[in-house]
Amino acid sequence: MRSPTPQLIRIGVRNKGCAGLSYHLEYVDRPAKFDEVVEQDGVRVLIDSKALFSIIGSEMDWKEDALSSKFAFKNPNIKDACGCGESFTVGS
């Protein structure tokens, strides 16, 4: 029997990289108990409750060019980022 195909994306942050935090995306079947559910234009995305203050107010967009396809984040909370752009620090 096949397992159900995940229908949602959960966005969180993990301790990673030289600047401290990195985005973490995972497919899930349903929201966790404290996930924040955000819906726009019929698309539902979950925000991990532990990441909420690090990414509140952020915009997420899908970007494609000749070399790559990826989610791009515009996060107003970032105070510093590493040179390669893979990790960031948020300020209070």
PDB file of N, CA, C and O in Angstrom:
ATOM      1  N   MET A   1       0.833  -1.173   0.000  1.00  0.00           N
ATOM      2  CA  MET A   1       0.000   0.000   0.000  1.00  0.00           C
ATOM      3  C   MET A   1       0.886   1.247   0.000  1.00  0.00           C
ATOM      4  O   MET A   1       1.855   1.321   0.756  1.00  0.00           O
ATOM      5  N   ARG A   2       0.565   2.197  -0.822  1.00  0.00           N
ATOM      6  CA  ARG A   2       1.347   3.423  -0.927  1.00  0.00           C
ATOM      7  C   ARG A   2       0.942   4.403   0.167  1.00  0.00           C
ATOM      8  O   ARG A   2      -0.227   4.498   0.541  1.00  0.00           O
ATOM      9  N   SER A   3       1.928   5.123   0.666  1.00  0.00           N
ATOM     10  CA  SER A   3       1.612   6.151   1.656  1.00  0.00           C
ATOM     11  C   SER A   3       1.066   7.375   0.935  1.00  0.00           C
ATOM     12  O   SER A   3       1.375   7.588  -0.237  1.00  0.00           O
ATOM     13  N   PRO A   4       0.255   8.185   1.621  1.00  0.00           N
ATOM     14  CA  PRO A   4      -0.323   9.359   0.969  1.00  0.00           C
ATOM     15  C   PRO A   4       0.756  10.365   0.581  1.00  0.00           C
ATOM     16  O   PRO A   4       1.782  10.483   1.250  1.00  0.00           O
ATOM     17  N   THR A   5       0.511  11.075  -0.492  1.00  0.00           N
ATOM     18  CA  THR A   5       1.432  12.105  -0.940  1.00  0.00           C
ATOM     19  C   THR A   5       1.272  13.330  -0.053  1.00  0.00           C
ATOM     20  O   THR A   5       0.154  13.814   0.126  1.00  0.00           O
ATOM     21  N   PRO A   6       2.377  13.849   0.511  1.00  0.00           N
ATOM     22  CA  PRO A   6       2.261  15.045   1.347  1.00  0.00           C
ATOM     23  C   PRO A   6       1.652  16.203   0.563  1.00  0.00           C
ATOM     24  O   PRO A   6       1.956  16.395  -0.614  1.00  0.00           O
ATOM     25  N   GLN A   7       0.800  16.962   1.219  1.00  0.00           N
ATOM     26  CA  GLN A   7       0.086  18.041   0.556  1.00  0.00           C
ATOM     27  C   GLN A   7       0.524  19.428   1.011  1.00  0.00           C
ATOM     28  O   GLN A   7       0.109  20.428   0.424  1.00  0.00           O
ATOM     29  N   LEU A   8       1.358  19.505   2.045  1.00  0.00           N
ATOM     30  CA  LEU A   8       1.728  20.789   2.626  1.00  0.00           C
ATOM     31  C   LEU A   8       3.242  20.929   2.730  1.00  0.00           C
ATOM     32  O   LEU A   8       3.969  19.936   2.773  1.00  0.00           O
ATOM     33  N   ILE A   9       3.702  22.165   2.769  1.00  0.00           N
ATOM     34  CA  ILE A   9       5.111  22.454   3.024  1.00  0.00           C
ATOM     35  C   ILE A   9       5.196  23.174   4.359  1.00  0.00           C
ATOM     36  O   ILE A   9       4.480  24.147   4.598  1.00  0.00           O
ATOM     37  N   ARG A  10       6.076  22.689   5.228  1.00  0.00           N
ATOM     38  CA  ARG A  10       6.342  23.359   6.510  1.00  0.00           C
ATOM     39  C   ARG A  10       7.684  24.075   6.388  1.00  0.00           C
ATOM     40  O   ARG A  10       8.683  23.500   5.957  1.00  0.00           O
ATOM     41  N   ILE A  11       7.675  25.352   6.783  1.00  0.00           N
ATOM     42  CA  ILE A  11       8.886  26.161   6.752  1.00  0.00           C
ATOM     43  C   ILE A  11       9.370  26.360   8.178  1.00  0.00           C
ATOM     44  O   ILE A  11       8.600  26.723   9.067  1.00  0.00           O
ATOM     45  N   GLY A  12      10.643  26.117   8.379  1.00  0.00           N
ATOM     46  CA  GLY A  12      11.250  26.337   9.680  1.00  0.00           C
ATOM     47  C   GLY A  12      12.663  26.849   9.503  1.00  0.00           C
ATOM     48  O   GLY A  12      13.100  27.113   8.383  1.00  0.00           O
ATOM     49  N   VAL A  13      13.365  26.987  10.590  1.00  0.00           N
ATOM     50  CA  VAL A  13      14.779  27.347  10.542  1.00  0.00           C
ATOM     51  C   VAL A  13      15.551  26.345  11.384  1.00  0.00           C
ATOM     52  O   VAL A  13      15.025  25.782  12.344  1.00  0.00           O
ATOM     53  N   ARG A  14      16.796  26.132  11.014  1.00  0.00           N
ATOM     54  CA  ARG A  14      17.694  25.235  11.740  1.00  0.00           C
ATOM     55  C   ARG A  14      18.992  25.983  12.019  1.00  0.00           C
ATOM     56  O   ARG A  14      19.367  26.892  11.279  1.00  0.00           O
ATOM     57  N   ASN A  15      19.672  25.592  13.093  1.00  0.00           N
ATOM     58  CA  ASN A  15      21.005  26.120  13.356  1.00  0.00           C
ATOM     59  C   ASN A  15      21.948  25.512  12.335  1.00  0.00           C
ATOM     60  O   ASN A  15      22.179  24.303  12.325  1.00  0.00           O
ATOM     61  N   LYS A  16      22.494  26.372  11.470  1.00  0.00           N
ATOM     62  CA  LYS A  16      23.328  25.871  10.387  1.00  0.00           C
ATOM     63  C   LYS A  16      24.089  27.029   9.759  1.00  0.00           C
ATOM     64  O   LYS A  16      23.620  28.167   9.766  1.00  0.00           O
ATOM     65  N   GLY A  17      25.246  26.737   9.227  1.00  0.00           N
ATOM     66  CA  GLY A  17      25.996  27.728   8.470  1.00  0.00           C
ATOM     67  C   GLY A  17      26.784  28.677   9.348  1.00  0.00           C
ATOM     68  O   GLY A  17      26.676  28.652  10.574  1.00  0.00           O
ATOM     69  N   CYS A  18      27.570  29.507   8.707  1.00  0.00           N
ATOM     70  CA  CYS A  18      28.461  30.402   9.442  1.00  0.00           C
ATOM     71  C   CYS A  18      27.733  31.584  10.070  1.00  0.00           C
ATOM     72  O   CYS A  18      28.272  32.206  10.985  1.00  0.00           O
ATOM     73  N   ALA A  19      26.525  31.917   9.610  1.00  0.00           N
ATOM     74  CA  ALA A  19      25.789  33.046  10.183  1.00  0.00           C
ATOM     75  C   ALA A  19      24.789  32.604  11.252  1.00  0.00           C
ATOM     76  O   ALA A  19      24.265  33.445  11.982  1.00  0.00           O
ATOM     77  N   GLY A  20      24.516  31.315  11.358  1.00  0.00           N
ATOM     78  CA  GLY A  20      23.688  30.836  12.461  1.00  0.00           C
ATOM     79  C   GLY A  20      22.418  30.098  12.115  1.00  0.00           C
ATOM     80  O   GLY A  20      22.166  29.035  12.682  1.00  0.00           O
ATOM     81  N   LEU A  21      21.595  30.618  11.199  1.00  0.00           N
ATOM     82  CA  LEU A  21      20.316  29.994  10.869  1.00  0.00           C
ATOM     83  C   LEU A  21      20.203  29.746   9.375  1.00  0.00           C
ATOM     84  O   LEU A  21      20.791  30.463   8.565  1.00  0.00           O
ATOM     85  N   SER A  22      19.451  28.735   9.027  1.00  0.00           N
ATOM     86  CA  SER A  22      19.184  28.420   7.627  1.00  0.00           C
ATOM     87  C   SER A  22      17.730  27.973   7.514  1.00  0.00           C
ATOM     88  O   SER A  22      17.194  27.360   8.438  1.00  0.00           O
ATOM     89  N   TYR A  23      17.095  28.275   6.392  1.00  0.00           N
ATOM     90  CA  TYR A  23      15.714  27.837   6.179  1.00  0.00           C
ATOM     91  C   TYR A  23      15.675  26.324   6.032  1.00  0.00           C
ATOM     92  O   TYR A  23      16.595  25.716   5.486  1.00  0.00           O
ATOM     93  N   HIS A  24      14.603  25.728   6.526  1.00  0.00           N
ATOM     94  CA  HIS A  24      14.395  24.289   6.410  1.00  0.00           C
ATOM     95  C   HIS A  24      12.970  24.072   5.916  1.00  0.00           C
ATOM     96  O   HIS A  24      12.014  24.504   6.560  1.00  0.00           O
ATOM     97  N   LEU A  25      12.826  23.404   4.774  1.00  0.00           N
ATOM     98  CA  LEU A  25      11.507  23.111   4.220  1.00  0.00           C
ATOM     99  C   LEU A  25      11.309  21.609   4.197  1.00  0.00           C
ATOM    100  O   LEU A  25      12.226  20.855   3.873  1.00  0.00           O
ATOM    101  N   GLU A  26      10.099  21.179   4.546  1.00  0.00           N
ATOM    102  CA  GLU A  26       9.786  19.756   4.491  1.00  0.00           C
ATOM    103  C   GLU A  26       8.333  19.566   4.080  1.00  0.00           C
ATOM    104  O   GLU A  26       7.475  20.397   4.381  1.00  0.00           O
ATOM    105  N   TYR A  27       8.069  18.466   3.393  1.00  0.00           N
ATOM    106  CA  TYR A  27       6.709  18.103   3.025  1.00  0.00           C
ATOM    107  C   TYR A  27       6.069  17.364   4.191  1.00  0.00           C
ATOM    108  O   TYR A  27       6.695  16.505   4.812  1.00  0.00           O
ATOM    109  N   VAL A  28       4.810  17.704   4.484  1.00  0.00           N
ATOM    110  CA  VAL A  28       4.077  17.039   5.564  1.00  0.00           C
ATOM    111  C   VAL A  28       2.637  16.776   5.123  1.00  0.00           C
ATOM    112  O   VAL A  28       2.132  17.392   4.184  1.00  0.00           O
ATOM    113  N   ASP A  29       1.996  15.847   5.824  1.00  0.00           N
ATOM    114  CA  ASP A  29       0.607  15.494   5.520  1.00  0.00           C
ATOM    115  C   ASP A  29      -0.401  16.399   6.214  1.00  0.00           C
ATOM    116  O   ASP A  29      -1.490  16.644   5.695  1.00  0.00           O
ATOM    117  N   ARG A  30      -0.027  16.899   7.407  1.00  0.00           N
ATOM    118  CA  ARG A  30      -0.960  17.738   8.178  1.00  0.00           C
ATOM    119  C   ARG A  30      -0.161  18.661   9.096  1.00  0.00           C
ATOM    120  O   ARG A  30       1.006  18.396   9.387  1.00  0.00           O
ATOM    121  N   PRO A  31      -0.789  19.739   9.546  1.00  0.00           N
ATOM    122  CA  PRO A  31      -0.103  20.667  10.450  1.00  0.00           C
ATOM    123  C   PRO A  31       0.219  20.013  11.796  1.00  0.00           C
ATOM    124  O   PRO A  31      -0.530  19.166  12.282  1.00  0.00           O
ATOM    125  N   ALA A  32       1.333  20.414  12.381  1.00  0.00           N
ATOM    126  CA  ALA A  32       1.652  20.019  13.755  1.00  0.00           C
ATOM    127  C   ALA A  32       0.804  20.876  14.693  1.00  0.00           C
ATOM    128  O   ALA A  32       0.186  21.851  14.265  1.00  0.00           O
ATOM    129  N   LYS A  33       0.779  20.513  15.954  1.00  0.00           N
ATOM    130  CA  LYS A  33      -0.115  21.148  16.921  1.00  0.00           C
ATOM    131  C   LYS A  33       0.015  22.670  16.957  1.00  0.00           C
ATOM    132  O   LYS A  33      -0.999  23.366  17.031  1.00  0.00           O
ATOM    133  N   PHE A  34       1.232  23.201  16.906  1.00  0.00           N
ATOM    134  CA  PHE A  34       1.424  24.639  17.056  1.00  0.00           C
ATOM    135  C   PHE A  34       1.848  25.347  15.769  1.00  0.00           C
ATOM    136  O   PHE A  34       2.254  26.508  15.819  1.00  0.00           O
ATOM    137  N   ASP A  35       1.765  24.683  14.633  1.00  0.00           N
ATOM    138  CA  ASP A  35       2.106  25.323  13.357  1.00  0.00           C
ATOM    139  C   ASP A  35       1.164  26.482  13.065  1.00  0.00           C
ATOM    140  O   ASP A  35      -0.023  26.433  13.389  1.00  0.00           O
ATOM    141  N   GLU A  36       1.700  27.505  12.462  1.00  0.00           N
ATOM    142  CA  GLU A  36       0.896  28.630  11.972  1.00  0.00           C
ATOM    143  C   GLU A  36       0.554  28.321  10.516  1.00  0.00           C
ATOM    144  O   GLU A  36       1.449  27.997   9.735  1.00  0.00           O
ATOM    145  N   VAL A  37      -0.708  28.415  10.140  1.00  0.00           N
ATOM    146  CA  VAL A  37      -1.132  28.137   8.768  1.00  0.00           C
ATOM    147  C   VAL A  37      -1.302  29.461   8.035  1.00  0.00           C
ATOM    148  O   VAL A  37      -2.048  30.335   8.476  1.00  0.00           O
ATOM    149  N   VAL A  38      -0.605  29.599   6.915  1.00  0.00           N
ATOM    150  CA  VAL A  38      -0.690  30.803   6.090  1.00  0.00           C
ATOM    151  C   VAL A  38      -1.221  30.379   4.730  1.00  0.00           C
ATOM    152  O   VAL A  38      -0.723  29.424   4.134  1.00  0.00           O
ATOM    153  N   GLU A  39      -2.231  31.088   4.240  1.00  0.00           N
ATOM    154  CA  GLU A  39      -2.806  30.757   2.937  1.00  0.00           C
ATOM    155  C   GLU A  39      -2.907  32.016   2.093  1.00  0.00           C
ATOM    156  O   GLU A  39      -3.378  33.059   2.546  1.00  0.00           O
ATOM    157  N   GLN A  40      -2.450  31.888   0.849  1.00  0.00           N
ATOM    158  CA  GLN A  40      -2.571  32.988  -0.106  1.00  0.00           C
ATOM    159  C   GLN A  40      -2.751  32.398  -1.493  1.00  0.00           C
ATOM    160  O   GLN A  40      -2.039  31.472  -1.883  1.00  0.00           O
ATOM    161  N   ASP A  41      -3.695  32.932  -2.225  1.00  0.00           N
ATOM    162  CA  ASP A  41      -3.978  32.484  -3.592  1.00  0.00           C
ATOM    163  C   ASP A  41      -4.200  30.976  -3.667  1.00  0.00           C
ATOM    164  O   ASP A  41      -3.793  30.331  -4.633  1.00  0.00           O
ATOM    165  N   GLY A  42      -4.846  30.417  -2.641  1.00  0.00           N
ATOM    166  CA  GLY A  42      -5.167  28.997  -2.637  1.00  0.00           C
ATOM    167  C   GLY A  42      -4.026  28.079  -2.247  1.00  0.00           C
ATOM    168  O   GLY A  42      -4.182  26.858  -2.282  1.00  0.00           O
ATOM    169  N   VAL A  43      -2.878  28.638  -1.874  1.00  0.00           N
ATOM    170  CA  VAL A  43      -1.726  27.835  -1.466  1.00  0.00           C
ATOM    171  C   VAL A  43      -1.579  27.930   0.049  1.00  0.00           C
ATOM    172  O   VAL A  43      -1.499  29.023   0.610  1.00  0.00           O
ATOM    173  N   ARG A  44      -1.545  26.763   0.705  1.00  0.00           N
ATOM    174  CA  ARG A  44      -1.366  26.723   2.165  1.00  0.00           C
ATOM    175  C   ARG A  44       0.063  26.325   2.498  1.00  0.00           C
ATOM    176  O   ARG A  44       0.592  25.347   1.969  1.00  0.00           O
ATOM    177  N   VAL A  45       0.675  27.097   3.382  1.00  0.00           N
ATOM    178  CA  VAL A  45       2.031  26.837   3.852  1.00  0.00           C
ATOM    179  C   VAL A  45       1.994  26.852   5.374  1.00  0.00           C
ATOM    180  O   VAL A  45       1.275  27.649   5.978  1.00  0.00           O
ATOM    181  N   LEU A  46       2.764  25.978   5.984  1.00  0.00           N
ATOM    182  CA  LEU A  46       2.835  25.920   7.440  1.00  0.00           C
ATOM    183  C   LEU A  46       4.126  26.563   7.920  1.00  0.00           C
ATOM    184  O   LEU A  46       5.180  26.394   7.308  1.00  0.00           O
ATOM    185  N   ILE A  47       4.035  27.301   9.019  1.00  0.00           N
ATOM    186  CA  ILE A  47       5.211  27.890   9.639  1.00  0.00           C
ATOM    187  C   ILE A  47       5.435  27.180  10.969  1.00  0.00           C
ATOM    188  O   ILE A  47       4.564  27.186  11.839  1.00  0.00           O
ATOM    189  N   ASP A  48       6.599  26.572  11.120  1.00  0.00           N
ATOM    190  CA  ASP A  48       6.965  25.926  12.373  1.00  0.00           C
ATOM    191  C   ASP A  48       6.937  26.976  13.479  1.00  0.00           C
ATOM    192  O   ASP A  48       7.541  28.039  13.335  1.00  0.00           O
ATOM    193  N   SER A  49       6.249  26.695  14.572  1.00  0.00           N
ATOM    194  CA  SER A  49       6.088  27.683  15.646  1.00  0.00           C
ATOM    195  C   SER A  49       7.424  28.154  16.210  1.00  0.00           C
ATOM    196  O   SER A  49       7.530  29.296  16.657  1.00  0.00           O
ATOM    197  N   LYS A  50       8.447  27.298  16.200  1.00  0.00           N
ATOM    198  CA  LYS A  50       9.759  27.686  16.723  1.00  0.00           C
ATOM    199  C   LYS A  50      10.470  28.670  15.797  1.00  0.00           C
ATOM    200  O   LYS A  50      11.424  29.327  16.214  1.00  0.00           O
ATOM    201  N   ALA A  51      10.022  28.779  14.551  1.00  0.00           N
ATOM    202  CA  ALA A  51      10.664  29.670  13.578  1.00  0.00           C
ATOM    203  C   ALA A  51       9.909  30.974  13.382  1.00  0.00           C
ATOM    204  O   ALA A  51      10.387  31.871  12.688  1.00  0.00           O
ATOM    205  N   LEU A  52       8.748  31.086  13.981  1.00  0.00           N
ATOM    206  CA  LEU A  52       7.853  32.204  13.687  1.00  0.00           C
ATOM    207  C   LEU A  52       8.518  33.566  13.841  1.00  0.00           C
ATOM    208  O   LEU A  52       8.400  34.406  12.949  1.00  0.00           O
ATOM    209  N   PHE A  53       9.209  33.804  14.942  1.00  0.00           N
ATOM    210  CA  PHE A  53       9.801  35.121  15.160  1.00  0.00           C
ATOM    211  C   PHE A  53      11.010  35.380  14.261  1.00  0.00           C
ATOM    212  O   PHE A  53      11.397  36.533  14.068  1.00  0.00           O
ATOM    213  N   SER A  54      11.606  34.332  13.714  1.00  0.00           N
ATOM    214  CA  SER A  54      12.736  34.503  12.793  1.00  0.00           C
ATOM    215  C   SER A  54      12.286  34.842  11.381  1.00  0.00           C
ATOM    216  O   SER A  54      13.040  35.444  10.617  1.00  0.00           O
ATOM    217  N   ILE A  55      11.056  34.459  11.028  1.00  0.00           N
ATOM    218  CA  ILE A  55      10.628  34.656   9.637  1.00  0.00           C
ATOM    219  C   ILE A  55       9.331  35.441   9.481  1.00  0.00           C
ATOM    220  O   ILE A  55       8.824  35.583   8.368  1.00  0.00           O
ATOM    221  N   ILE A  56       8.788  35.957  10.591  1.00  0.00           N
ATOM    222  CA  ILE A  56       7.547  36.722  10.502  1.00  0.00           C
ATOM    223  C   ILE A  56       7.730  37.915   9.555  1.00  0.00           C
ATOM    224  O   ILE A  56       8.743  38.612   9.615  1.00  0.00           O
ATOM    225  N   GLY A  57       6.762  38.138   8.699  1.00  0.00           N
ATOM    226  CA  GLY A  57       6.828  39.234   7.732  1.00  0.00           C
ATOM    227  C   GLY A  57       7.587  38.906   6.463  1.00  0.00           C
ATOM    228  O   GLY A  57       7.722  39.760   5.587  1.00  0.00           O
ATOM    229  N   SER A  58       8.087  37.679   6.346  1.00  0.00           N
ATOM    230  CA  SER A  58       8.870  37.286   5.170  1.00  0.00           C
ATOM    231  C   SER A  58       7.985  37.011   3.965  1.00  0.00           C
ATOM    232  O   SER A  58       6.812  36.664   4.105  1.00  0.00           O
ATOM    233  N   GLU A  59       8.557  37.169   2.793  1.00  0.00           N
ATOM    234  CA  GLU A  59       7.911  36.778   1.541  1.00  0.00           C
ATOM    235  C   GLU A  59       8.689  35.607   0.963  1.00  0.00           C
ATOM    236  O   GLU A  59       9.919  35.593   0.983  1.00  0.00           O
ATOM    237  N   MET A  60       7.957  34.623   0.448  1.00  0.00           N
ATOM    238  CA  MET A  60       8.573  33.461  -0.178  1.00  0.00           C
ATOM    239  C   MET A  60       8.084  33.394  -1.613  1.00  0.00           C
ATOM    240  O   MET A  60       6.890  33.540  -1.878  1.00  0.00           O
ATOM    241  N   ASP A  61       9.004  33.175  -2.536  1.00  0.00           N
ATOM    242  CA  ASP A  61       8.647  33.123  -3.952  1.00  0.00           C
ATOM    243  C   ASP A  61       9.417  31.991  -4.614  1.00  0.00           C
ATOM    244  O   ASP A  61      10.500  31.619  -4.161  1.00  0.00           O
ATOM    245  N   TRP A  62       8.861  31.450  -5.676  1.00  0.00           N
ATOM    246  CA  TRP A  62       9.519  30.410  -6.463  1.00  0.00           C
ATOM    247  C   TRP A  62      10.268  31.088  -7.600  1.00  0.00           C
ATOM    248  O   TRP A  62       9.678  31.852  -8.364  1.00  0.00           O
ATOM    249  N   LYS A  63      11.572  30.813  -7.718  1.00  0.00           N
ATOM    250  CA  LYS A  63      12.412  31.428  -8.748  1.00  0.00           C
ATOM    251  C   LYS A  63      13.002  30.347  -9.643  1.00  0.00           C
ATOM    252  O   LYS A  63      13.485  29.318  -9.172  1.00  0.00           O
ATOM    253  N   GLU A  64      12.950  30.606 -10.937  1.00  0.00           N
ATOM    254  CA  GLU A  64      13.567  29.700 -11.904  1.00  0.00           C
ATOM    255  C   GLU A  64      14.395  30.510 -12.877  1.00  0.00           C
ATOM    256  O   GLU A  64      13.977  31.575 -13.332  1.00  0.00           O
ATOM    257  N   ASP A  65      15.576  29.995 -13.193  1.00  0.00           N
ATOM    258  CA  ASP A  65      16.377  30.574 -14.266  1.00  0.00           C
ATOM    259  C   ASP A  65      17.036  29.421 -15.016  1.00  0.00           C
ATOM    260  O   ASP A  65      16.703  28.258 -14.786  1.00  0.00           O
ATOM    261  N   ALA A  66      17.953  29.734 -15.894  1.00  0.00           N
ATOM    262  CA  ALA A  66      18.568  28.698 -16.721  1.00  0.00           C
ATOM    263  C   ALA A  66      19.378  27.694 -15.900  1.00  0.00           C
ATOM    264  O   ALA A  66      19.591  26.566 -16.345  1.00  0.00           O
ATOM    265  N   LEU A  67      19.830  28.088 -14.714  1.00  0.00           N
ATOM    266  CA  LEU A  67      20.702  27.222 -13.925  1.00  0.00           C
ATOM    267  C   LEU A  67      20.058  26.587 -12.699  1.00  0.00           C
ATOM    268  O   LEU A  67      20.552  25.575 -12.203  1.00  0.00           O
ATOM    269  N   SER A  68      18.966  27.161 -12.202  1.00  0.00           N
ATOM    270  CA  SER A  68      18.408  26.616 -10.962  1.00  0.00           C
ATOM    271  C   SER A  68      16.925  26.931 -10.802  1.00  0.00           C
ATOM    272  O   SER A  68      16.371  27.799 -11.477  1.00  0.00           O
ATOM    273  N   SER A  69      16.310  26.204  -9.893  1.00  0.00           N
ATOM    274  CA  SER A  69      14.924  26.425  -9.473  1.00  0.00           C
ATOM    275  C   SER A  69      14.928  26.336  -7.957  1.00  0.00           C
ATOM    276  O   SER A  69      15.428  25.363  -7.392  1.00  0.00           O
ATOM    277  N   LYS A  70      14.365  27.359  -7.282  1.00  0.00           N
ATOM    278  CA  LYS A  70      14.403  27.342  -5.824  1.00  0.00           C
ATOM    279  C   LYS A  70      13.407  28.326  -5.234  1.00  0.00           C
ATOM    280  O   LYS A  70      12.917  29.230  -5.911  1.00  0.00           O
ATOM    281  N   PHE A  71      13.121  28.126  -3.950  1.00  0.00           N
ATOM    282  CA  PHE A  71      12.362  29.110  -3.200  1.00  0.00           C
ATOM    283  C   PHE A  71      13.321  30.216  -2.788  1.00  0.00           C
ATOM    284  O   PHE A  71      14.443  29.951  -2.357  1.00  0.00           O
ATOM    285  N   ALA A  72      12.872  31.449  -2.924  1.00  0.00           N
ATOM    286  CA  ALA A  72      13.668  32.605  -2.509  1.00  0.00           C
ATOM    287  C   ALA A  72      12.902  33.325  -1.408  1.00  0.00           C
ATOM    288  O   ALA A  72      11.683  33.481  -1.488  1.00  0.00           O
ATOM    289  N   PHE A  73      13.616  33.757  -0.392  1.00  0.00           N
ATOM    290  CA  PHE A  73      13.006  34.423   0.752  1.00  0.00           C
ATOM    291  C   PHE A  73      13.443  35.877   0.819  1.00  0.00           C
ATOM    292  O   PHE A  73      14.607  36.205   0.588  1.00  0.00           O
ATOM    293  N   LYS A  74      12.499  36.731   1.136  1.00  0.00           N
ATOM    294  CA  LYS A  74      12.765  38.142   1.402  1.00  0.00           C
ATOM    295  C   LYS A  74      12.346  38.344   2.857  1.00  0.00           C
ATOM    296  O   LYS A  74      11.159  38.464   3.160  1.00  0.00           O
ATOM    297  N   ASN A  75      13.341  38.381   3.761  1.00  0.00           N
ATOM    298  CA  ASN A  75      13.082  38.357   5.196  1.00  0.00           C
ATOM    299  C   ASN A  75      13.518  39.677   5.828  1.00  0.00           C
ATOM    300  O   ASN A  75      14.712  39.975   5.859  1.00  0.00           O
ATOM    301  N   PRO A  76      12.564  40.479   6.336  1.00  0.00           N
ATOM    302  CA  PRO A  76      12.911  41.772   6.926  1.00  0.00           C
ATOM    303  C   PRO A  76      13.621  41.661   8.274  1.00  0.00           C
ATOM    304  O   PRO A  76      14.101  42.667   8.796  1.00  0.00           O
ATOM    305  N   ASN A  77      13.696  40.468   8.841  1.00  0.00           N
ATOM    306  CA  ASN A  77      14.311  40.272  10.155  1.00  0.00           C
ATOM    307  C   ASN A  77      15.805  39.990  10.095  1.00  0.00           C
ATOM    308  O   ASN A  77      16.470  39.976  11.131  1.00  0.00           O
ATOM    309  N   ILE A  78      16.344  39.764   8.897  1.00  0.00           N
ATOM    310  CA  ILE A  78      17.761  39.423   8.759  1.00  0.00           C
ATOM    311  C   ILE A  78      18.624  40.641   9.067  1.00  0.00           C
ATOM    312  O   ILE A  78      18.446  41.718   8.498  1.00  0.00           O
ATOM    313  N   LYS A  79      19.564  40.433   9.986  1.00  0.00           N
ATOM    314  CA  LYS A  79      20.511  41.495  10.349  1.00  0.00           C
ATOM    315  C   LYS A  79      21.883  41.255   9.735  1.00  0.00           C
ATOM    316  O   LYS A  79      22.644  42.199   9.527  1.00  0.00           O
ATOM    317  N   ASP A  80      22.202  39.995   9.442  1.00  0.00           N
ATOM    318  CA  ASP A  80      23.489  39.649   8.847  1.00  0.00           C
ATOM    319  C   ASP A  80      23.327  38.322   8.116  1.00  0.00           C
ATOM    320  O   ASP A  80      22.497  37.493   8.491  1.00  0.00           O
ATOM    321  N   ALA A  81      24.121  38.128   7.075  1.00  0.00           N
ATOM    322  CA  ALA A  81      24.078  36.878   6.310  1.00  0.00           C
ATOM    323  C   ALA A  81      25.492  36.491   5.913  1.00  0.00           C
ATOM    324  O   ALA A  81      26.371  37.346   5.803  1.00  0.00           O
ATOM    325  N   CYS A  82      25.705  35.209   5.699  1.00  0.00           N
ATOM    326  CA  CYS A  82      27.021  34.762   5.256  1.00  0.00           C
ATOM    327  C   CYS A  82      27.222  35.157   3.795  1.00  0.00           C
ATOM    328  O   CYS A  82      26.263  35.502   3.104  1.00  0.00           O
ATOM    329  N   GLY A  83      28.430  35.109   3.340  1.00  0.00           N
ATOM    330  CA  GLY A  83      28.763  35.524   1.981  1.00  0.00           C
ATOM    331  C   GLY A  83      28.061  34.731   0.899  1.00  0.00           C
ATOM    332  O   GLY A  83      27.729  35.280  -0.151  1.00  0.00           O
ATOM    333  N   CYS A  84      27.828  33.450   1.133  1.00  0.00           N
ATOM    334  CA  CYS A  84      27.181  32.625   0.107  1.00  0.00           C
ATOM    335  C   CYS A  84      25.662  32.737   0.151  1.00  0.00           C
ATOM    336  O   CYS A  84      24.985  32.268  -0.764  1.00  0.00           O
ATOM    337  N   GLY A  85      25.115  33.351   1.200  1.00  0.00           N
ATOM    338  CA  GLY A  85      23.671  33.539   1.290  1.00  0.00           C
ATOM    339  C   GLY A  85      22.895  32.350   1.812  1.00  0.00           C
ATOM    340  O   GLY A  85      21.664  32.363   1.784  1.00  0.00           O
ATOM    341  N   GLU A  86      23.581  31.318   2.290  1.00  0.00           N
ATOM    342  CA  GLU A  86      22.889  30.122   2.773  1.00  0.00           C
ATOM    343  C   GLU A  86      22.431  30.221   4.218  1.00  0.00           C
ATOM    344  O   GLU A  86      21.517  29.501   4.622  1.00  0.00           O
ATOM    345  N   SER A  87      23.045  31.097   5.003  1.00  0.00           N
ATOM    346  CA  SER A  87      22.630  31.226   6.399  1.00  0.00           C
ATOM    347  C   SER A  87      22.535  32.697   6.781  1.00  0.00           C
ATOM    348  O   SER A  87      23.067  33.569   6.095  1.00  0.00           O
ATOM    349  N   PHE A  88      21.843  32.954   7.894  1.00  0.00           N
ATOM    350  CA  PHE A  88      21.564  34.332   8.281  1.00  0.00           C
ATOM    351  C   PHE A  88      21.424  34.445   9.794  1.00  0.00           C
ATOM    352  O   PHE A  88      21.312  33.445  10.504  1.00  0.00           O
ATOM    353  N   THR A  89      21.433  35.684  10.268  1.00  0.00           N
ATOM    354  CA  THR A  89      21.222  36.007  11.670  1.00  0.00           C
ATOM    355  C   THR A  89      20.064  36.987  11.747  1.00  0.00           C
ATOM    356  O   THR A  89      19.969  37.908  10.937  1.00  0.00           O
ATOM    357  N   VAL A  90      19.192  36.791  12.715  1.00  0.00           N
ATOM    358  CA  VAL A  90      18.096  37.736  12.923  1.00  0.00           C
ATOM    359  C   VAL A  90      18.398  38.561  14.162  1.00  0.00           C
ATOM    360  O   VAL A  90      19.093  38.108  15.072  1.00  0.00           O
ATOM    361  N   GLY A  91      17.871  39.768  14.183  1.00  0.00           N
ATOM    362  CA  GLY A  91      18.084  40.646  15.327  1.00  0.00           C
ATOM    363  C   GLY A  91      16.785  40.931  16.033  1.00  0.00           C
ATOM    364  O   GLY A  91      15.699  40.730  15.489  1.00  0.00           O
ATOM    365  N   SER A  92      16.916  41.398  17.244  1.00  0.00           N
ATOM    366  CA  SER A  92      15.712  41.717  18.015  1.00  0.00           C
ATOM    367  C   SER A  92      15.459  43.204  18.023  1.00  0.00           C
ATOM    368  O   SER A  92      14.487  43.661  18.625  1.00  0.00           O
TER     369      SER A  92
END
